[in-house]
Amino acid sequence: MLLASYNSLLALLADSRHLPMLSRLQRGIEKEGLRCGNDGLIAQTPHPKGMGSALTHPAITTDYSEALLEFITPVFTSAHEASAYLETAHRFAYQQMEGELIWPASMPCILKGEMSIPIAEYGSSNIGRLKHAYRHGLWHRYGRVMQAISGIHYNFSLPDELLQLLAEQEGQKADKDFVSRRYLGMIRNFRRYGWLLMYLFGASPAVCSTFLDGRKHSLQKLHKHTLYAPYATSLRMSDLGYQNNAQSGLVICHNSLESYIDTLSKALTIPVAEYEAIGMQEENGQYKQLNTNLLQIENEYYSNIRPKRVGESGEKPLESLARAGIQYIEV
């Protein structure tokens, strides 16, 4: 039955009337990269003024660190246009950086200990202070070094006419429930075969030795400052890379939108003794973290794929999903 359904879907999409819909798949890219000097050391300079405000600029901002640039493209139906937009943004950024470089790899450039990684600043507004405090929480929970790892988010969605066609084939309406079910099916398939994608495309077999200063590991020396594992594919996604032991027992259900929202909402309320021991504020009033729960906010949940929606002003991510369903997926 599943094979018959799969074959009928392929036949539907291969129809000359429907095939052009596949050329209108929508994608957007969020690409991170550390600023560094010619010596490969992580930059200590503030976010360049010529790039605009990191809090409000639609295309160039920062992620965890003041040195961690993030480039955000609009939504394109052409992969070439998305790539060209990124290139233009990079060219503009280099004009503002006064001799600094953008480190090309996901694993960090040369670090001089945890405190050499400056936490991103977003000004004195309430939202700016909230974003800064959230990053302090990430520091106290996981350390700054792990947060210096760069990545790429690939945002993907199907055109409305294709979703309408799929709904008609099943005798249903292309409402928010149908669309959400389709995207959740895509997410489950991605998670099922995610190991293969890491194996084929997760190319980060080597790392600067400063990334692992003071940590036990079994990597071998490739060069004076470089460590590697002979058969490694993605150190970034290994136990040495971007991971969270506190969330290892967290199970988020992707069987339905309701179960996803319910299980992720509960994670936002689970108290963690280790985080309670950190406390909430420094003596100078600086917040150490937003709260002492398993997740400070929804985005702290680490996953290789997530359902997303562009929310309305003041709306939290799970609130927007509950209101209008899944709009796209973030890989």
Backbone torsions as a table, in degrees:
resi	resn	phi	psi	omega
1	MET	NA	-43.9	179.8
2	LEU	-65.2	-40.2	179.1
3	LEU	-65.0	-41.1	178.7
4	ALA	-62.5	-41.6	179.3
5	SER	-65.4	-41.0	179.8
6	TYR	-64.2	-45.9	-179.7
7	ASN	-64.5	-38.6	179.3
8	SER	-66.9	-34.8	177.9
9	LEU	-67.1	-42.8	177.6
10	LEU	-62.2	-41.1	179.1
11	ALA	-64.0	-39.2	179.2
12	LEU	-62.5	-45.5	-177.6
13	LEU	-73.1	-27.1	-179.8
14	ALA	-78.3	-13.6	178.3
15	ASP	-58.0	135.0	-176.5
16	SER	-58.9	-24.8	178.6
17	ARG	-74.2	-26.6	-172.4
18	HIS	-107.5	-20.7	-174.7
19	LEU	-56.2	-38.0	-179.9
20	PRO	-60.0	-20.8	179.4
21	MET	-61.6	-31.1	-178.1
22	LEU	-68.9	-19.1	177.3
23	SER	-81.9	-4.0	-179.6
24	ARG	-111.2	20.7	172.8
25	LEU	-60.2	141.2	-173.2
26	GLN	-106.1	135.8	178.5
27	ARG	-145.9	151.8	174.2
28	GLY	-140.6	154.1	-175.2
29	ILE	-126.2	138.5	170.7
30	GLU	-120.0	112.2	-174.7
31	LYS	-117.1	128.8	179.8
32	GLU	-103.3	155.6	175.9
33	GLY	-166.8	132.9	-179.8
34	LEU	-75.5	137.0	169.6
35	ARG	-78.6	138.4	179.0
36	CYS	-145.9	165.8	177.1
37	GLY	-86.9	178.0	178.0
38	ASN	-62.4	-19.9	178.9
39	ASP	-87.1	1.1	178.7
40	GLY	83.3	2.0	179.2
41	LEU	-80.8	140.6	178.6
42	ILE	-57.5	136.8	-176.4
43	ALA	-67.3	140.8	176.3
44	GLN	-105.6	-1.4	-178.5
45	THR	-78.0	153.6	177.3
46	PRO	-69.1	165.1	176.3
47	HIS	-54.1	123.4	-174.9
48	PRO	-55.1	131.2	-177.7
49	LYS	-61.1	-33.1	-178.1
50	GLY	-64.5	-16.4	178.4
51	MET	-84.6	-5.5	-178.9
52	GLY	88.6	-174.1	-177.2
53	SER	-76.3	126.4	177.4
54	ALA	-65.7	-22.0	-178.9
55	LEU	-78.8	-35.6	-170.6
56	THR	-118.5	-13.4	-177.4
57	HIS	-65.7	131.4	-175.5
58	PRO	-74.6	-18.6	-172.4
59	ALA	-119.1	-25.0	-177.5
60	ILE	-131.6	119.7	180.0
61	THR	-142.1	-164.2	174.5
62	THR	-125.3	156.7	176.8
63	ASP	-101.2	-113.5	-176.4
64	TYR	-71.0	-45.3	-172.4
65	SER	-104.9	154.5	173.5
66	GLU	-60.3	-25.8	179.5
67	ALA	-90.8	-5.5	-175.3
68	LEU	-97.3	93.7	178.8
69	LEU	-67.9	149.0	173.1
70	GLU	-135.8	123.0	179.3
71	PHE	-103.0	131.2	-174.8
72	ILE	-123.0	122.5	178.1
73	THR	-91.4	157.5	166.7
74	PRO	-67.9	-179.8	176.3
75	VAL	-83.1	129.0	179.4
76	PHE	-125.2	150.8	170.7
77	THR	-92.5	-4.4	179.9
78	SER	-117.6	125.0	176.2
79	ALA	-63.3	-36.1	179.2
80	HIS	-62.3	-42.6	-179.9
81	GLU	-65.8	-38.5	178.0
82	ALA	-63.0	-44.0	178.8
83	SER	-64.9	-40.6	-179.6
84	ALA	-66.5	-37.1	177.7
85	TYR	-63.4	-42.4	177.9
86	LEU	-61.1	-42.6	179.9
87	GLU	-61.6	-43.2	178.9
88	THR	-62.7	-42.6	179.2
89	ALA	-63.3	-39.2	178.5
90	HIS	-65.9	-42.2	179.6
91	ARG	-61.3	-44.3	178.6
92	PHE	-62.4	-43.7	-178.8
93	ALA	-60.8	-42.7	-179.2
94	TYR	-62.4	-30.0	178.6
95	GLN	-69.7	-18.9	-177.7
96	GLN	-101.4	-3.2	-166.3
97	MET	-98.6	-2.6	173.0
98	GLU	50.6	54.6	172.9
99	GLY	90.5	-7.3	176.9
100	GLU	-75.8	164.2	-179.9
101	LEU	-120.9	163.3	172.5
102	ILE	-104.5	115.3	-178.7
103	TRP	-60.1	128.4	-170.9
104	PRO	-81.6	-18.6	-174.5
105	ALA	-95.7	160.2	178.4
106	SER	-75.3	-37.5	174.7
107	MET	-73.4	143.1	-166.8
108	PRO	-65.8	162.6	173.7
109	CYS	-74.9	-160.4	-177.4
110	ILE	-72.3	125.4	178.9
111	LEU	-110.1	153.0	175.9
112	LYS	-117.7	54.6	-178.3
113	GLY	88.5	168.6	-174.7
114	GLU	-59.0	-39.5	-175.0
115	MET	-76.9	-2.2	174.4
116	SER	-81.5	-3.1	-178.8
117	ILE	-103.2	99.0	-176.6
118	PRO	-72.9	132.6	178.9
119	ILE	-72.9	140.1	-176.8
120	ALA	-61.3	140.8	177.7
121	GLU	-110.1	140.7	-178.4
122	TYR	-132.1	22.3	176.6
123	GLY	88.3	-171.8	-171.4
124	SER	-101.6	2.9	177.3
125	SER	-68.9	163.9	-178.8
126	ASN	-60.2	-44.8	-178.8
127	ILE	-68.6	-35.6	178.3
128	GLY	-65.8	-43.2	178.0
129	ARG	-66.8	-35.1	178.3
130	LEU	-64.6	-44.7	179.6
131	LYS	-63.1	-38.8	179.4
132	HIS	-68.1	-42.8	179.8
133	ALA	-64.3	-38.1	177.3
134	TYR	-59.7	-40.7	179.4
135	ARG	-70.2	-30.8	172.3
136	HIS	-62.8	-39.2	177.6
137	GLY	-61.8	-40.9	177.5
138	LEU	-63.4	-37.9	177.4
139	TRP	-60.8	-52.7	-175.6
140	HIS	-67.9	-27.3	-178.1
141	ARG	-84.8	-43.4	-170.3
142	TYR	-123.6	-10.7	-176.1
143	GLY	90.5	152.8	-178.6
144	ARG	-75.1	-30.7	-174.5
145	VAL	-60.7	-46.3	179.6
146	MET	-61.8	-35.6	-178.2
147	GLN	-72.3	-11.3	178.9
148	ALA	-82.9	-5.6	176.2
149	ILE	-68.8	134.1	179.7
150	SER	-93.2	166.1	178.3
151	GLY	-160.2	178.0	174.7
152	ILE	-127.2	130.6	171.8
153	HIS	-102.3	128.8	178.7
154	TYR	-111.0	113.2	-178.6
155	ASN	-97.9	129.9	-169.2
156	PHE	-136.9	138.6	174.6
157	SER	-149.3	158.8	178.4
158	LEU	-93.2	145.6	177.3
159	PRO	-66.3	151.4	-176.4
160	ASP	-57.5	-38.3	-177.3
161	GLU	-67.3	-30.2	177.5
162	LEU	-73.5	-40.6	176.3
163	LEU	-63.4	-37.9	177.6
164	GLN	-64.0	-41.5	178.9
165	LEU	-62.7	-44.4	180.0
166	LEU	-63.9	-38.2	179.3
167	ALA	-66.7	-42.5	180.0
168	GLU	-63.0	-36.9	178.9
169	GLN	-61.8	-32.4	-179.7
170	GLU	-96.1	5.8	179.2
171	GLY	67.8	33.6	-178.5
172	GLN	-125.9	171.9	175.0
173	LYS	-92.7	146.0	179.6
174	ALA	-84.0	56.0	179.9
175	ASP	-87.4	-176.7	-174.4
176	LYS	-64.2	-30.8	-179.8
177	ASP	-69.5	-43.0	178.6
178	PHE	-64.6	-47.5	-178.7
179	VAL	-60.3	-43.0	179.9
180	SER	-64.0	-40.6	178.3
181	ARG	-62.3	-40.7	179.8
182	ARG	-63.6	-45.3	-179.5
183	TYR	-67.2	-36.4	178.1
184	LEU	-66.7	-34.7	174.6
185	GLY	-63.3	-40.3	177.4
186	MET	-64.2	-41.0	179.6
187	ILE	-64.2	-42.7	-179.9
188	ARG	-64.0	-40.2	177.5
189	ASN	-64.9	-40.1	178.9
190	PHE	-62.5	-44.3	-179.6
191	ARG	-66.6	-32.6	-179.9
192	ARG	-65.9	-38.6	-176.3
193	TYR	-109.7	13.8	-177.6
194	GLY	-59.7	-32.4	179.7
195	TRP	-60.4	-35.9	-178.8
196	LEU	-70.7	-38.7	178.5
197	LEU	-63.7	-40.4	177.0
198	MET	-62.7	-41.9	-178.5
199	TYR	-63.2	-41.1	-175.0
200	LEU	-83.2	-35.6	-170.4
201	PHE	-122.9	-5.0	-176.4
202	GLY	-84.0	58.2	-170.1
203	ALA	-78.9	91.5	170.7
204	SER	-146.7	69.5	-175.3
205	PRO	-82.9	-8.5	-175.8
206	ALA	-133.1	159.0	-176.3
207	VAL	-150.8	148.4	174.4
208	CYS	-64.5	138.0	-176.6
209	SER	-62.3	-25.0	-179.5
210	THR	-67.3	-21.9	179.2
211	PHE	-64.5	-29.9	-175.2
212	LEU	-109.4	16.2	178.8
213	ASP	-54.5	125.3	177.6
214	GLY	80.5	3.5	-179.3
215	ARG	-113.0	144.2	176.1
216	LYS	-75.8	140.6	179.1
217	HIS	-160.3	169.1	-179.6
218	SER	-117.1	18.3	-179.0
219	LEU	-73.8	157.9	179.1
220	GLN	-106.0	159.1	179.8
221	LYS	-83.1	124.8	176.3
222	LEU	-97.5	-34.0	-176.4
223	HIS	-152.6	175.7	-177.5
224	LYS	-51.3	-41.8	-175.8
225	HIS	-115.4	9.6	-171.9
226	THR	-121.8	132.6	175.5
227	LEU	-113.2	151.8	179.6
228	TYR	-154.9	168.4	170.6
229	ALA	-120.5	131.7	-171.9
230	PRO	-54.5	-35.2	-177.1
231	TYR	-116.1	20.2	-179.0
232	ALA	-71.9	144.8	172.2
233	THR	-111.0	-54.3	-176.4
234	SER	-132.8	88.4	173.1
235	LEU	-63.4	-28.2	179.3
236	ARG	-56.7	-40.1	-176.7
237	MET	-99.4	11.4	179.5
238	SER	-88.7	-176.4	177.5
239	ASP	-65.0	-19.3	178.3
240	LEU	-85.1	-15.7	-172.5
241	GLY	-101.7	-132.9	-173.1
242	TYR	-83.8	97.3	-177.6
243	GLN	-148.7	167.7	-175.7
244	ASN	-145.0	102.7	-178.5
245	ASN	-64.3	-32.1	-178.3
246	ALA	-63.9	-27.0	-178.9
247	GLN	-95.3	3.9	-174.8
248	SER	-61.4	-30.1	179.3
249	GLY	-94.2	3.5	-178.3
250	LEU	-81.3	124.5	179.6
251	VAL	-114.0	112.4	177.0
252	ILE	-102.0	124.9	-174.5
253	CYS	-88.6	128.3	179.6
254	HIS	-109.9	20.0	-178.6
255	ASN	-73.6	-28.4	177.6
256	SER	-153.1	162.2	179.2
257	LEU	-64.5	-37.8	-179.8
258	GLU	-62.8	-43.3	-178.7
259	SER	-70.3	-33.9	177.2
260	TYR	-63.8	-49.6	-179.3
261	ILE	-62.6	-41.5	-177.6
262	ASP	-65.1	-48.5	-176.3
263	THR	-70.1	-36.1	178.6
264	LEU	-73.1	-35.3	177.5
265	SER	-62.2	-40.6	180.0
266	LYS	-64.3	-36.2	179.6
267	ALA	-63.8	-24.9	178.8
268	LEU	-75.4	-9.8	-176.3
269	THR	-118.1	-0.6	-178.1
270	ILE	-80.3	116.0	178.3
271	PRO	-73.0	145.1	179.7
272	VAL	-124.0	121.0	-175.8
273	ALA	-57.7	-39.0	-179.6
274	GLU	-61.4	-38.5	-179.7
275	TYR	-76.8	-32.4	176.0
276	GLU	-63.9	-34.1	179.3
277	ALA	-67.7	-27.0	178.0
278	ILE	-65.7	-36.2	-177.0
279	GLY	88.7	176.2	-175.5
280	MET	-104.7	-32.9	-174.8
281	GLN	-138.2	149.9	170.5
282	GLU	-78.3	170.6	178.4
283	GLU	-64.0	-27.7	179.8
284	ASN	-84.6	3.2	178.3
285	GLY	94.6	-10.2	177.9
286	GLN	-64.7	128.6	179.3
287	TYR	-71.0	132.5	175.5
288	LYS	-80.9	-29.1	-179.7
289	GLN	-165.3	163.8	-177.8
290	LEU	-76.2	-31.8	177.1
291	ASN	-162.2	-178.2	-178.0
292	THR	-111.1	22.0	179.6
293	ASN	-86.4	171.8	-178.0
294	LEU	-56.9	-39.2	175.6
295	LEU	-124.4	133.4	175.3
296	GLN	-72.7	-46.4	177.7
297	ILE	-140.4	171.0	-177.1
298	GLU	-57.8	-38.7	-174.6
299	ASN	-69.6	-8.8	177.4
300	GLU	-76.5	-14.0	176.9
301	TYR	-69.5	117.7	-178.5
302	TYR	-86.5	121.7	178.3
303	SER	-152.4	151.1	179.4
304	ASN	-81.8	-4.6	175.5
305	ILE	-157.1	139.9	-176.5
306	ARG	-142.1	143.7	172.0
307	PRO	-77.6	141.3	-174.0
308	LYS	-140.2	161.1	171.2
309	ARG	-152.1	142.3	173.3
310	VAL	-74.3	115.6	-175.4
311	GLY	-84.0	166.3	173.8
312	GLU	-80.1	167.0	-177.4
313	SER	-56.1	127.1	177.9
314	GLY	80.8	1.6	-176.7
315	GLU	-91.9	134.5	177.0
316	LYS	-78.5	155.4	-176.7
317	PRO	-53.9	-45.5	-178.5
318	LEU	-70.0	-29.9	177.1
319	GLU	-66.4	-41.0	179.9
320	SER	-68.8	-36.6	176.9
321	LEU	-64.9	-42.4	-179.9
322	ALA	-65.8	-35.4	-177.4
323	ARG	-73.7	-45.7	-169.4
324	ALA	-129.3	0.9	177.2
325	GLY	83.8	-177.6	-176.4
326	ILE	-78.1	132.4	-180.0
327	GLN	-103.6	-34.6	178.8
328	TYR	-159.4	172.7	175.5
329	ILE	-117.5	146.7	-179.9
330	GLU	-113.0	117.7	179.5
331	VAL	-99.3	NA	NA
